[in-house]
């Protein structure tokens, strides 16, 4: 009898970022098992690239930064059974056209957002996240959109387990 494979942790970068960005480089240095790839195009194109990337992969832990957080939420809404957990870093849920699903998703989600985030303001993002996820933990930190002070201090071993 074979044991189930552990979930694949996957980092989804932001709209104007890449796998060469600060967070991606940090993951490569500290958690090299975190998968990542560069995404381009609009939201639908990026979601298609993500779907192709994870075809044949079982459970996922999606770590999404900004637009990558929006991608993670949209992927989870389409494939909740494939998502073990979402880690949303200043997710762009305030992006034009985003609507929470008809019923909150059962996928556990951990949201970290900066109190001084002017790109994805907490007062806009948090209510959308609360409408999207039934099991949501929110941390508002003394940081901005990039979360450079907060990001390295998160409990990554637990979040990626």
C-alpha positions in Angstrom: 0.0 0.0 0.0 1.6 3.3 -1.1 1.3 6.5 0.9 -0.4 9.5 -0.6 2.0 12.0 -2.1 2.5 15.2 -0.1 0.9 18.3 -1.5 3.0 20.3 -4.0 3.8 23.8 -2.8 3.6 26.2 -5.7 4.4 29.9 -5.7 2.4 32.2 -8.0 4.1 35.6 -8.6 2.4 38.9 -9.0 1.3 40.7 -12.2 4.5 42.6 -12.8 6.8 40.1 -11.2 8.4 36.8 -12.2 10.4 33.9 -10.9 13.3 36.4 -10.7 11.4 38.5 -8.2 12.3 38.9 -4.5 9.9 36.4 -3.1 10.7 33.7 -5.7 14.4 34.1 -5.1 13.7 33.8 -1.3 11.8 30.6 -1.9 14.6 29.2 -4.1 17.2 29.9 -1.3 15.1 28.7 1.7 12.5 26.2 0.3 13.8 24.9 -3.1 11.1 22.3 -3.3 8.5 25.1 -3.9 7.6 24.9 -7.6 7.2 28.0 -9.7 7.1 29.2 -13.3 6.7 32.5 -15.1 3.1 33.5 -16.0 2.1 36.1 -18.5 -1.0 37.5 -20.2 -4.4 38.3 -18.6 -6.0 36.4 -15.8 -7.6 33.7 -18.0 -4.3 33.1 -19.8 -2.4 32.8 -16.5 -5.0 30.4 -15.1 -4.7 28.3 -18.3 -0.9 28.3 -17.8 -1.4 27.2 -14.2 -3.8 24.5 -15.1 -1.3 23.1 -17.6 1.5 23.3 -15.1 -0.4 21.3 -12.5 -2.0 18.8 -14.8 -1.5 15.4 -13.3 -0.5 16.8 -9.9 -2.6 15.9 -6.9 -3.0 18.2 -3.9 -1.6 21.7 -4.0 -0.5 24.4 -1.6 -0.8 27.6 -3.5 1.2 30.6 -2.3 0.0 33.6 -4.3 1.5 37.1 -4.1 -0.8 40.0 -5.2 -2.1 39.0 -8.7 -0.8 35.4 -7.9 -3.2 35.5 -4.9 -6.0 36.3 -7.2 -4.9 33.4 -9.4 -4.9 31.1 -6.4 -8.4 32.1 -5.3 -9.8 31.7 -8.8 -8.0 28.3 -9.2 -9.4 27.2 -5.8 -12.9 28.2 -6.8 -12.6 26.0 -9.9 -10.8 23.1 -8.3 -11.3 23.2 -4.5 -10.7 19.5 -4.2 -7.1 20.0 -5.4 -6.2 22.7 -3.0 -4.9 21.7 0.5 -4.3 25.3 1.5 -3.9 28.8 0.1 -1.4 31.3 1.4 -2.4 34.7 0.1 0.1 37.5 0.3 -1.6 40.8 -0.3 -3.9 39.1 -2.8 -5.4 41.3 -5.6 -9.0 40.3 -4.9 -9.9 43.9 -5.5 -8.9 43.4 -9.1 -11.7 44.6 -11.5 -14.2 41.8 -12.2 -13.4 39.5 -9.3 -16.5 38.1 -7.6 -16.5 35.7 -4.7 -18.1 32.3 -5.4 -21.8 31.7 -4.6 -20.8 29.8 -1.4 -17.6 30.2 0.5 -14.9 27.6 -0.3 -14.0 25.0 2.3 -10.3 25.4 1.3 -8.3 26.7 4.2 -6.8 30.1 3.5 -4.2 32.2 5.3 -4.2 35.8 4.2 -1.4 38.3 5.1 -1.8 41.9 4.1 -0.1 45.1 5.0 -2.0 47.8 6.9 -0.3 50.3 4.6 -1.1 48.5 1.3 -2.4 51.0 -1.2 -2.4 48.6 -4.1 -4.7 46.0 -2.4 -6.1 47.9 0.5 -7.1 45.7 3.5 -10.6 47.3 3.7 -11.3 46.2 0.2 -9.5 42.8 0.1 -10.5 41.3 3.5 -14.3 41.4 3.0 -13.8 39.8 -0.4 -11.6 37.1 1.2 -14.2 36.5 3.9 -16.9 36.0 1.3 -14.6 33.6 -0.7 -13.3 31.3 2.1 -15.2 29.6 4.9 -11.9 28.9 6.7 -9.9 32.1 6.6 -7.2 33.3 8.9 -6.2 37.0 8.4 -3.1 38.8 9.6 -2.9 42.5 9.0 0.8 43.5 9.5 2.6 46.8 9.8 3.8 46.6 6.2 3.0 47.7 2.6 2.0 45.8 -0.5 5.3 44.1 -1.0 5.3 42.7 2.5 9.2 42.7 2.5 9.3 43.0 6.4 6.7 40.4 7.0 7.2 37.8 4.3 10.5 36.2 5.6 9.2 36.0 9.1 6.1 33.9 8.4 6.1 30.3 9.7 6.9 28.8 6.3 7.7 25.3 7.5 4.2 25.1 8.8 2.5 26.9 5.9 4.2 24.6 3.4 3.6 21.4 5.3 
